[in-house]
Amino acid sequence: MTALDIAPGTVEVISAKARAAGLSSMVTVAAHDMREPLPLCDDSIDASYSHMLFCMALTAGELELLALELRRVLRPGGAGCLHSPHQR
């Protein structure tokens, strides 16, 4: 599993939780600005889960590029889940 987040504090929390669960060898965590190309190869992942990713303060063009990047790294038949909770 690869976890990406722009906030260094979040990266540290995810890393600590992976260590505590004994999963460090299975989890890669890195700081990444999602306005930049994903540090993953084409067709290299089976699934993607994005929490609040498309709720970030990004331009329409940046959101479009981000969607294309997610599509680029997903293997054919891969699954992408975008979670964007809303308030009532």
C-alpha positions as CSV (number, residue, x, y, z in Angstrom):
1,M,0.0,0.0,0.0
2,T,1.2,3.5,-0.8
3,A,-0.2,6.5,1.2
4,L,0.4,10.0,-0.1
5,D,-0.4,13.3,1.8
6,I,0.8,16.8,1.5
7,A,0.9,17.4,5.2
8,P,4.1,16.2,6.9
9,G,2.2,15.7,10.2
10,T,-0.2,13.3,8.5
11,V,2.6,11.4,6.9
12,E,4.2,10.9,10.3
13,V,0.8,9.8,11.8
14,I,0.2,7.2,9.1
15,S,3.8,5.9,9.4
16,A,3.4,5.6,13.2
17,K,0.1,3.7,12.8
18,A,1.7,1.3,10.3
19,R,4.6,0.7,12.6
20,A,2.3,0.1,15.6
21,A,0.2,-2.4,13.6
22,G,3.4,-4.2,12.5
23,L,2.7,-3.2,8.8
24,S,5.7,-1.1,8.1
25,S,7.1,-3.5,5.5
26,M,3.7,-3.4,3.6
27,V,3.1,0.4,3.8
28,T,5.0,3.1,2.0
29,V,4.1,6.7,3.1
30,A,5.3,9.8,1.4
31,A,4.6,13.5,1.3
32,H,3.3,14.5,-2.1
33,D,1.6,17.6,-3.6
34,M,-1.3,16.2,-5.6
35,R,-0.8,19.1,-8.1
36,E,2.3,17.2,-9.3
37,P,2.3,13.9,-11.2
38,L,1.8,10.9,-9.0
39,P,5.1,9.1,-8.2
40,L,3.7,5.8,-9.6
41,C,4.1,4.0,-12.8
42,D,1.3,3.6,-15.4
43,D,-1.2,0.8,-14.7
44,S,0.6,0.1,-11.4
45,I,-2.1,0.0,-8.7
46,D,-5.2,-2.1,-8.3
47,A,-7.2,0.4,-6.3
48,S,-7.2,4.0,-5.1
49,Y,-9.0,5.6,-2.2
50,S,-9.1,9.3,-2.0
51,H,-10.5,11.0,1.1
52,M,-11.5,14.7,0.5
53,L,-9.1,14.9,-2.4
54,F,-11.4,16.5,-4.8
55,C,-12.6,19.0,-2.1
56,M,-9.2,20.7,-2.0
57,A,-8.8,24.2,-3.2
58,L,-7.7,23.3,-6.7
59,T,-8.5,24.9,-10.0
60,A,-10.7,23.1,-12.5
61,G,-7.6,22.4,-14.6
62,E,-5.7,21.0,-11.6
63,L,-8.7,18.7,-10.7
64,E,-8.9,17.5,-14.3
65,L,-5.1,16.7,-14.3
66,L,-5.5,14.9,-11.0
67,A,-8.3,12.7,-12.3
68,L,-6.2,11.9,-15.4
69,E,-3.3,11.0,-13.1
70,L,-5.5,8.6,-11.0
71,R,-6.7,7.0,-14.2
72,R,-3.1,6.7,-15.5
73,V,-1.9,4.7,-12.5
74,L,-4.9,2.4,-12.1
75,R,-4.6,-0.9,-13.8
76,P,-7.3,-1.8,-16.3
77,G,-10.3,-2.9,-14.3
78,G,-8.9,-1.2,-11.2
79,A,-11.2,0.6,-8.7
80,G,-11.1,4.2,-7.7
81,C,-13.1,5.4,-4.6
82,L,-13.5,9.1,-4.0
83,H,-14.8,10.0,-0.6
84,S,-16.2,13.5,-0.1
85,P,-18.5,13.7,2.8
86,H,-21.0,16.6,2.9
87,Q,-22.9,18.3,5.7
88,R,-26.7,18.6,5.7
